[in-house]
Amino acid sequence: MTRSPRPSALGTATARSIMELVERTRIEKGIGILVVSHDMSVVAGYCPGIVVLAGGRVVERGHTAEVLADPAAPETKALLV
């Protein structure tokens, strides 16, 4: 795993291209991928499950579609604004 010390803002098209490449690689290699993002449209499109963290603690988890359709935690709701 690599980690950048600074956050970066990718354009939507670039982010989707990267996620498509990651998804193809995941399928070809039969591996799991951990996606860390504030962009819920990316998460919704590529991640079957979601864990929402706030202050280093899990505030919500579940199937991505269900959590994003009816978020219980205020932190999750804030990500959707």
GROMACS elastic network, one bead per residue, 0.5 to 0.9 nm:
[ bonds ]
;  ai    aj funct       b0    kb
    3     6     6  0.87348   500
    4     7     6  0.68287   500
    4     8     6  0.85173   500
   10    13     6  0.81185   500
   10    14     6  0.60826   500
   10    15     6  0.57797   500
   11    14     6  0.52649   500
   11    15     6  0.60973   500
   11    16     6  0.86035   500
   12    15     6  0.51338   500
   12    16     6  0.61320   500
   12    17     6  0.85893   500
   12    42     6  0.86020   500
   13    16     6  0.52078   500
   13    17     6  0.61681   500
   13    18     6  0.86681   500
   14    17     6  0.50800   500
   14    18     6  0.61888   500
   14    19     6  0.85834   500
   15    18     6  0.51777   500
   15    19     6  0.61455   500
   15    20     6  0.86117   500
   15    42     6  0.75775   500
   16    19     6  0.50070   500
   16    20     6  0.60465   500
   16    21     6  0.85950   500
   16    42     6  0.70357   500
   17    20     6  0.51339   500
   17    21     6  0.63340   500
   17    22     6  0.86711   500
   18    21     6  0.51542   500
   18    22     6  0.61760   500
   18    23     6  0.85888   500
   19    23     6  0.59542   500
   19    24     6  0.85307   500
   19    42     6  0.77674   500
   19    46     6  0.73755   500
   20    23     6  0.50475   500
   20    24     6  0.61781   500
   20    25     6  0.85706   500
   20    46     6  0.84035   500
   21    24     6  0.52013   500
   21    25     6  0.61820   500
   21    26     6  0.85461   500
   22    25     6  0.51124   500
   22    26     6  0.60344   500
   22    27     6  0.86803   500
   22    33     6  0.80701   500
   23    27     6  0.62443   500
   23    28     6  0.85972   500
   23    33     6  0.83985   500
   23    46     6  0.74635   500
   24    27     6  0.52384   500
   24    28     6  0.61048   500
   24    29     6  0.85375   500
   25    28     6  0.50665   500
   25    29     6  0.59288   500
   25    30     6  0.80692   500
   25    31     6  0.82238   500
   26    29     6  0.53704   500
   26    30     6  0.55803   500
   26    31     6  0.51429   500
   26    32     6  0.63707   500
   26    33     6  0.69003   500
   27    30     6  0.50804   500
   27    31     6  0.69607   500
   27    32     6  0.87552   500
   28    31     6  0.81570   500
   29    32     6  0.89762   500
   33    47     6  0.89199   500
   34    47     6  0.89041   500
   35    43     6  0.75492   500
   35    47     6  0.78451   500
   36    39     6  0.89632   500
   36    43     6  0.85483   500
   37    40     6  0.72337   500
   37    42     6  0.78156   500
   37    43     6  0.71873   500
   38    41     6  0.89842   500
   38    42     6  0.87148   500
   38    43     6  0.84080   500
   38    79     6  0.67506   500
   39    42     6  0.56327   500
   39    43     6  0.66124   500
   39    44     6  0.88411   500
   39    79     6  0.78123   500
   39    80     6  0.86123   500
   40    44     6  0.58409   500
   40    45     6  0.84161   500
   40    68     6  0.81886   500
   40    79     6  0.71081   500
   40    80     6  0.68726   500
   41    44     6  0.51179   500
   41    45     6  0.62023   500
   41    46     6  0.88091   500
   42    45     6  0.52581   500
   42    46     6  0.63597   500
   42    47     6  0.80801   500
   43    46     6  0.55101   500
   43    47     6  0.52834   500
   43    48     6  0.83356   500
   43    49     6  0.87665   500
   43    50     6  0.78340   500
   43    64     6  0.76755   500
   44    47     6  0.59379   500
   44    48     6  0.75787   500
   44    49     6  0.88772   500
   44    50     6  0.87958   500
   44    64     6  0.61849   500
   44    65     6  0.66657   500
   44    68     6  0.78312   500
   45    48     6  0.83703   500
   47    50     6  0.69522   500
   47    63     6  0.86956   500
   47    64     6  0.67389   500
   48    62     6  0.87635   500
   48    63     6  0.59402   500
   48    64     6  0.55136   500
   48    65     6  0.76178   500
   49    61     6  0.75337   500
   49    62     6  0.57387   500
   49    65     6  0.81756   500
   49    67     6  0.88887   500
   50    60     6  0.80709   500
   50    61     6  0.54854   500
   50    62     6  0.56542   500
   50    63     6  0.61446   500
   50    64     6  0.50988   500
   50    65     6  0.88676   500
   50    67     6  0.76134   500
   51    58     6  0.67126   500
   51    59     6  0.77699   500
   51    60     6  0.58929   500
   51    62     6  0.67914   500
   51    63     6  0.89444   500
   51    64     6  0.85002   500
   52    57     6  0.82947   500
   52    58     6  0.58242   500
   52    59     6  0.57573   500
   52    60     6  0.51676   500
   52    61     6  0.61524   500
   52    73     6  0.87596   500
   52    75     6  0.77608   500
   52    76     6  0.65878   500
   53    56     6  0.58151   500
   53    57     6  0.52299   500
   53    59     6  0.56484   500
   53    60     6  0.72959   500
   53    61     6  0.89585   500
   53    75     6  0.80794   500
   53    76     6  0.86475   500
   54    57     6  0.53685   500
   54    58     6  0.65379   500
   54    59     6  0.64575   500
   54    75     6  0.68649   500
   55    58     6  0.84629   500
   58    61     6  0.73821   500
   59    72     6  0.88570   500
   59    73     6  0.63087   500
   59    74     6  0.87967   500
   59    75     6  0.75348   500
   59    76     6  0.80701   500
   60    67     6  0.78429   500
   60    71     6  0.81040   500
   60    72     6  0.73142   500
   60    73     6  0.63161   500
   60    75     6  0.86917   500
   60    76     6  0.74333   500
   61    64     6  0.81164   500
   61    67     6  0.71481   500
   62    65     6  0.85380   500
   62    66     6  0.70961   500
   62    67     6  0.61078   500
   63    66     6  0.54275   500
   63    67     6  0.61550   500
   63    68     6  0.85860   500
   64    67     6  0.52453   500
   64    68     6  0.60095   500
   64    69     6  0.83490   500
   65    68     6  0.53671   500
   65    69     6  0.59545   500
   65    70     6  0.86006   500
   66    69     6  0.51442   500
   66    70     6  0.61492   500
   66    71     6  0.77836   500
   67    70     6  0.53977   500
   67    72     6  0.75778   500
   67    76     6  0.82271   500
   68    71     6  0.55346   500
   68    76     6  0.77861   500
   68    77     6  0.82000   500
   68    80     6  0.77499   500
   70    77     6  0.86996   500
   71    74     6  0.77060   500
   71    75     6  0.88297   500
   71    76     6  0.59421   500
   71    77     6  0.58983   500
   72    75     6  0.86632   500
   72    76     6  0.72019   500
   72    77     6  0.74832   500
   73    76     6  0.52841   500
   73    77     6  0.64538   500
   73    78     6  0.87738   500
   74    78     6  0.61531   500
   74    79     6  0.87827   500
   75    78     6  0.50697   500
   75    79     6  0.65163   500
   76    79     6  0.52073   500
   76    80     6  0.67670   500
   77    80     6  0.52885   500
   77    81     6  0.68376   500
   78    81     6  0.54431   500
